[in-house]
């Protein structure tokens, strides 16, 4: 049974559910922050939104990996209802017509839980924006500039629009990949605001390390985009062996898979996408992983020398190891769900960690270069 792609009838009910979802963490937050200063409260709320947004990214990955992205084939509700309960008849009819299709009761619930969480995060970002503006007007030393949360609010609205397009354009690969990249960008914006409350650019490092951090950030962003392209094209199992791909170190390349504007499973000519095009998508992502891991490990190892950055450096090394293990598990174990979700979460956590390291550090002043070893020393410790 077909559903209208856009049905705004359940919008008010969904907004109410979003308020409920946001109200629970807000109540917990307010109870814990009763005696805190406005600055401390805003920092805590920013970190709370960051944490819930990260969880939303994991739920989004779970939704995609369980093929639940079309569990409700309309937006924002489910067959015009605010929950799968009200759409039970439609879901049952769709499931009977196509038992292995995209619409089932379990997939509908997974999809709608993702939408409920997204609405709750949107409500929390509205609260963060309004509260920041109010505190900033009273005392500018207590809050970041309100343009930061305002940009975050605009960003999450754009993210919501791409979430709708993900459904209405039937998992169009370019749209789904951009939806993932926008989610990672939302995490970056929230982390930048959190660091502004913690202390921006307080740790002096050498110019080489700062350049390495920017390089790692660019490489990781590219690798996340490639990973999203692998996932949205269902190319994970195109290479089932390791370290080779289909028994070859460099399999035959078919670049049709990197045509950006095409439907899922098809080339730009409308014909089914050849298997070797999927293998090409997989192999490029796998090949890119090695230089990215090398840069991340080198940076993490060097940055351990800075006590103020040691937590982030250790996190960088641990997350790089997690990405290696989960990436290998996806191939040799046949794409287990847990490993696949952790792989997406690890990539997002790596991006957030790199942004934290960049925001906390700055290039050491030229004067420090005259003291041997000063440019790469920890300013929190006296130099002998």
C-alpha positions as CSV (number, residue, x, y, z in Angstrom):
1,X,0.0,0.0,0.0
2,X,1.4,3.3,-1.1
3,X,1.8,6.3,1.3
4,X,2.0,10.0,0.5
5,X,5.7,11.0,0.7
6,X,4.9,14.0,2.9
7,X,2.0,14.0,5.3
8,X,2.1,16.7,7.9
9,X,-0.9,15.6,9.9
10,X,1.1,14.0,12.7
11,X,3.5,16.9,12.9
12,X,2.0,18.4,16.1
13,X,2.0,14.9,17.8
14,X,5.6,14.4,16.8
15,X,6.6,17.8,18.2
16,X,4.9,16.8,21.5
17,X,6.8,13.6,21.6
18,X,10.0,15.6,20.9
19,X,9.2,17.8,23.9
20,X,8.8,14.7,26.0
21,X,12.0,13.1,24.8
22,X,13.9,16.4,25.5
23,X,12.1,16.9,28.8
24,X,13.6,13.9,30.5
25,X,17.3,14.8,30.0
26,X,16.5,18.5,30.7
27,X,14.9,17.6,34.1
28,X,18.0,15.5,35.0
29,X,20.3,18.3,33.9
30,X,18.4,20.9,35.9
31,X,18.5,18.8,39.0
32,X,22.3,18.4,38.8
33,X,23.1,22.0,37.8
34,X,20.9,23.8,40.4
35,X,23.9,25.5,42.1
36,X,26.1,26.0,39.1
37,X,27.0,29.3,37.5
38,X,25.3,30.3,34.1
39,X,28.6,29.5,32.4
40,X,28.8,26.1,34.0
41,X,25.2,25.3,33.2
42,X,25.7,26.3,29.5
43,X,28.8,24.1,29.2
44,X,27.0,21.2,30.8
45,X,24.0,21.6,28.5
46,X,26.2,21.8,25.5
47,X,27.9,18.6,26.5
48,X,24.6,16.9,27.2
49,X,23.4,17.8,23.7
50,X,26.7,16.6,22.3
51,X,26.3,13.3,24.0
52,X,22.7,12.8,22.9
53,X,23.6,13.8,19.3
54,X,26.4,11.2,19.3
55,X,23.8,8.6,20.5
56,X,21.5,9.7,17.7
57,X,24.3,9.1,15.2
58,X,24.6,5.5,16.6
59,X,20.9,5.0,16.3
60,X,20.9,6.4,12.8
61,X,23.7,3.9,11.9
62,X,21.6,1.1,13.4
63,X,18.6,2.3,11.4
64,X,20.6,2.2,8.2
65,X,22.3,-1.1,8.9
66,X,19.1,-2.9,9.7
67,X,17.6,-1.7,6.5
68,X,15.0,0.3,8.5
69,X,15.4,3.6,6.6
70,X,12.2,3.0,4.8
71,X,10.4,1.3,7.6
72,X,7.9,4.2,7.4
73,X,7.9,5.2,3.8
74,X,6.5,8.7,4.4
75,X,7.6,11.7,6.5
76,X,7.5,12.9,9.2
77,X,5.1,10.2,10.5
78,X,4.4,6.6,9.7
79,X,1.5,6.3,7.1
80,X,0.2,9.6,8.4
81,X,0.3,8.5,12.0
82,X,2.5,9.7,14.8
83,X,3.6,6.1,15.7
84,X,3.6,2.6,14.1
85,X,0.7,1.8,16.5
86,X,-1.7,3.9,14.4
87,X,-0.2,2.6,11.2
88,X,-0.4,-1.1,12.1
89,X,-2.9,-1.9,9.4
90,X,-0.9,-0.3,6.7
91,X,2.3,-1.9,7.9
92,X,0.7,-5.3,8.0
93,X,-0.6,-4.9,4.4
94,X,2.8,-3.8,3.2
95,X,4.5,-6.7,5.0
96,X,2.1,-9.2,3.5
97,X,2.6,-7.9,0.0
98,X,6.4,-8.0,0.4
99,X,7.5,-10.1,3.4
100,X,11.2,-9.4,2.9
101,X,10.6,-5.7,1.9
102,X,11.6,-2.5,3.7
103,X,8.4,-2.2,5.7
104,X,7.9,-4.4,8.7
105,X,6.6,-3.6,12.2
106,X,10.1,-3.9,13.8
107,X,11.7,-1.7,11.1
108,X,8.9,0.9,11.4
109,X,9.6,1.2,15.2
110,X,13.4,1.5,14.6
111,X,12.8,4.3,12.1
112,X,10.3,6.2,14.3
113,X,12.5,5.9,17.4
114,X,15.2,7.5,15.4
115,X,12.9,10.3,14.4
116,X,11.7,10.8,18.0
117,X,15.3,11.1,19.2
118,X,16.1,13.5,16.4
119,X,13.1,15.7,17.3
120,X,14.2,15.6,21.0
121,X,17.8,16.7,20.0
122,X,16.2,19.5,17.9
123,X,14.2,20.7,20.9
124,X,17.3,20.7,23.1
125,X,19.3,22.8,20.6
126,X,16.4,25.3,20.5
127,X,16.7,25.5,24.3
128,X,20.5,25.9,24.1
129,X,20.1,28.7,21.5
130,X,17.5,30.7,23.5
131,X,19.3,30.2,26.8
132,X,22.7,31.2,25.4
133,X,21.2,34.4,23.9
134,X,19.6,35.3,27.3
135,X,22.8,34.7,29.3
136,X,25.0,36.5,26.7
137,X,22.8,39.6,26.8
138,X,23.2,39.8,30.6
139,X,26.9,38.9,30.9
140,X,29.0,38.2,27.8
141,X,31.7,36.5,29.8
142,X,29.3,33.8,30.8
143,X,28.3,32.5,27.4
144,X,29.7,31.9,23.9
145,X,28.5,34.2,21.2
146,X,24.9,33.3,20.4
147,X,25.7,32.9,16.7
148,X,27.3,29.6,17.6
149,X,24.1,27.9,18.8
150,X,22.1,29.7,16.2
151,X,24.3,28.2,13.5
152,X,23.9,24.8,15.2
153,X,20.1,25.3,15.1
154,X,20.2,26.1,11.4
155,X,22.4,23.1,10.8
156,X,20.1,20.7,12.6
157,X,17.2,22.0,10.5
158,X,19.2,21.3,7.4
159,X,20.0,17.8,8.8
160,X,16.3,17.2,9.4
161,X,15.5,18.2,5.8
162,X,18.1,15.7,4.5
163,X,16.5,13.1,6.8
164,X,13.2,13.7,5.1
165,X,14.9,13.4,1.7
166,X,16.5,10.1,2.7
167,X,13.0,8.7,3.0
168,X,11.2,10.4,0.1
169,X,14.1,9.8,-2.3
170,X,14.2,6.1,-1.4
171,X,17.7,5.9,0.2
172,X,19.4,7.9,-2.7
173,X,23.1,7.2,-2.0
174,X,24.3,10.9,-2.3
175,X,21.5,12.1,0.1
176,X,22.1,9.4,2.7
177,X,25.9,10.1,2.6
178,X,25.3,13.8,3.0
179,X,22.9,13.1,5.9
180,X,25.7,11.2,7.6
181,X,28.3,14.0,7.0
182,X,25.9,16.6,8.3
183,X,25.4,14.6,11.5
184,X,29.2,14.5,12.0
185,X,29.3,18.3,11.3
186,X,26.7,18.8,14.0
187,X,28.9,17.0,16.5
188,X,31.8,19.2,15.4
189,X,29.8,22.4,16.0
190,X,28.7,21.3,19.4
191,X,32.3,20.3,20.4
192,X,33.6,23.7,19.3
193,X,31.1,25.4,21.6
194,X,32.0,23.1,24.5
195,X,35.7,23.8,24.2
196,X,35.0,27.6,24.2
197,X,33.7,27.1,27.8
198,X,36.7,24.8,28.6
199,X,39.5,27.0,27.3
200,X,40.2,27.8,23.6
201,X,43.8,27.5,22.3
202,X,45.5,27.2,25.7
203,X,48.1,24.6,24.9
204,X,51.1,25.7,22.8
205,X,52.4,23.1,20.4
206,X,54.8,23.1,17.5
207,X,53.7,24.3,14.0
208,X,54.3,20.8,12.7
209,X,51.9,19.2,15.1
210,X,49.2,21.8,14.3
211,X,49.7,21.1,10.6
212,X,49.4,17.4,11.4
213,X,46.2,17.9,13.2
214,X,44.7,19.8,10.3
215,X,45.9,17.2,7.9
216,X,44.4,14.4,10.0
217,X,41.1,16.2,10.2
218,X,40.9,16.6,6.4
219,X,41.9,13.0,5.8
220,X,39.4,11.7,8.3
221,X,36.6,13.8,6.8
222,X,37.4,12.3,3.4
223,X,37.6,8.8,4.9
224,X,34.2,9.2,6.6
225,X,32.7,10.3,3.3
226,X,34.2,7.2,1.6
227,X,32.9,5.0,4.5
228,X,29.4,6.5,4.2
229,X,29.6,5.8,0.4
230,X,30.5,2.2,1.1
231,X,27.6,1.8,3.6
232,X,24.9,3.6,1.6
233,X,25.8,1.5,-1.5
234,X,25.9,-1.7,0.5
235,X,29.5,-2.4,-0.7
236,X,30.9,-3.7,2.6
237,X,30.8,-7.3,1.4
238,X,32.1,-6.7,-2.1
239,X,35.5,-7.7,-0.8
240,X,35.1,-10.7,1.6
241,X,38.9,-11.5,2.0
242,X,41.7,-9.6,3.7
243,X,44.2,-8.1,3.0
244,X,43.4,-8.8,-0.7
245,X,40.1,-8.0,-2.4
246,X,38.7,-10.9,-4.4
247,X,42.1,-12.5,-4.2
248,X,43.9,-9.5,-5.7
249,X,46.0,-6.8,-4.2
250,X,44.5,-4.3,-6.7
251,X,41.3,-5.6,-8.3
252,X,40.0,-4.3,-11.6
253,X,38.6,-0.8,-11.0
254,X,35.1,0.2,-12.3
255,X,34.5,3.9,-11.4
256,X,30.8,3.8,-12.1
257,X,30.4,3.3,-8.4
258,X,31.6,6.9,-7.8
259,X,29.1,8.5,-10.0
260,X,27.4,10.7,-7.3
261,X,23.9,11.4,-8.7
262,X,22.3,8.0,-9.3
263,X,19.7,5.8,-7.7
264,X,20.6,3.1,-5.2
265,X,21.9,0.0,-7.0
266,X,22.0,1.6,-10.4
267,X,24.4,3.5,-12.6
268,X,23.8,6.8,-14.2
269,X,22.4,5.0,-17.2
270,X,19.7,3.3,-15.1
271,X,21.2,-0.1,-15.5
272,X,22.1,-2.3,-12.4
273,X,25.5,-1.3,-10.9
274,X,28.1,-4.0,-11.8
275,X,29.6,-5.9,-8.9
276,X,33.1,-4.7,-9.7
277,X,31.9,-1.1,-9.2
278,X,30.9,-2.1,-5.6
279,X,34.3,-3.7,-5.1
280,X,36.0,-0.5,-6.3
281,X,34.0,1.5,-3.7
282,X,35.1,-0.9,-1.0
283,X,38.7,-1.1,-2.1
284,X,39.2,2.7,-2.3
285,X,37.9,3.1,1.3
286,X,40.1,0.3,2.5
287,X,43.2,1.6,0.8
288,X,42.6,5.1,2.2
289,X,42.3,3.7,5.7
290,X,46.0,2.9,6.0
291,X,47.4,6.4,5.6
292,X,44.7,7.8,7.8
293,X,45.5,5.4,10.6
294,X,49.2,6.1,10.2
295,X,48.6,9.8,10.7
296,X,46.3,9.3,13.6
297,X,48.7,7.0,15.4
298,X,51.7,9.3,14.8
299,X,49.8,12.3,16.2
300,X,48.4,10.4,19.2
301,X,51.9,9.2,20.1
302,X,53.4,12.7,19.8
303,X,50.6,14.5,21.7
304,X,50.9,12.2,24.7
305,X,53.8,14.4,25.8
306,X,51.4,17.2,26.6
307,X,49.7,16.6,29.9
308,X,46.8,19.0,29.0
309,X,46.2,17.0,25.7
310,X,47.1,13.5,27.0
311,X,43.4,12.5,27.4
312,X,42.7,13.4,23.8
313,X,45.8,11.8,22.5
314,X,45.1,8.5,24.3
315,X,41.5,8.7,23.0
316,X,42.9,9.1,19.5
317,X,45.1,6.0,19.8
318,X,42.2,3.9,21.3
319,X,39.7,5.0,18.7
320,X,42.2,4.3,15.9
321,X,42.6,0.7,17.2
322,X,38.8,0.4,17.5
323,X,38.4,1.5,13.8
324,X,41.0,-1.1,12.7
325,X,39.3,-3.9,14.6
326,X,35.8,-3.1,13.6
327,X,36.8,-2.5,10.0
328,X,38.5,-5.9,9.8
329,X,35.5,-7.5,11.6
330,X,33.1,-6.1,9.0
331,X,35.0,-7.9,6.3
332,X,36.2,-11.2,7.8
333,X,33.0,-11.8,10.0
334,X,30.5,-10.8,7.3
335,X,29.4,-7.4,8.4
336,X,28.2,-8.1,12.0
337,X,25.8,-5.4,13.2
338,X,27.6,-4.5,16.4
339,X,30.9,-4.0,14.6
340,X,29.3,-2.0,11.8
341,X,27.5,0.4,14.3
342,X,30.8,0.8,16.3
343,X,32.7,1.6,13.1
344,X,30.4,4.5,12.5
345,X,30.5,5.6,16.1
346,X,34.3,5.3,16.2
347,X,34.7,7.5,13.1
348,X,32.4,10.1,14.6
349,X,34.3,10.0,17.9
350,X,37.6,10.4,16.1
351,X,36.3,13.5,14.4
352,X,35.1,15.0,17.7
353,X,38.5,14.1,19.4
354,X,40.5,15.8,16.6
355,X,38.3,18.9,16.9
356,X,38.9,19.0,20.6
357,X,42.7,18.7,20.1
358,X,42.7,21.4,17.5
359,X,40.5,23.8,19.6
360,X,42.5,23.2,22.8
361,X,45.9,23.8,21.1
362,X,47.6,26.7,19.3
363,X,50.9,27.2,17.5
364,X,53.7,28.1,20.0
365,X,54.9,31.7,19.9
366,X,58.1,32.2,17.9
367,X,60.0,33.2,21.0
368,X,59.6,29.7,22.4
369,X,61.6,28.3,19.5
370,X,64.7,29.9,20.9
371,X,64.6,27.5,23.8
372,X,65.6,24.0,22.9
373,X,62.6,21.7,23.0
374,X,60.2,24.5,24.0
375,X,58.1,24.5,20.9
376,X,57.1,20.9,21.6
377,X,56.9,21.2,25.3
378,X,53.8,21.2,27.5
379,X,53.1,24.8,28.7
380,X,51.5,23.4,31.8
381,X,54.8,22.2,33.1
382,X,57.9,24.3,33.8
383,X,60.8,23.9,31.4
384,X,64.0,22.8,33.1
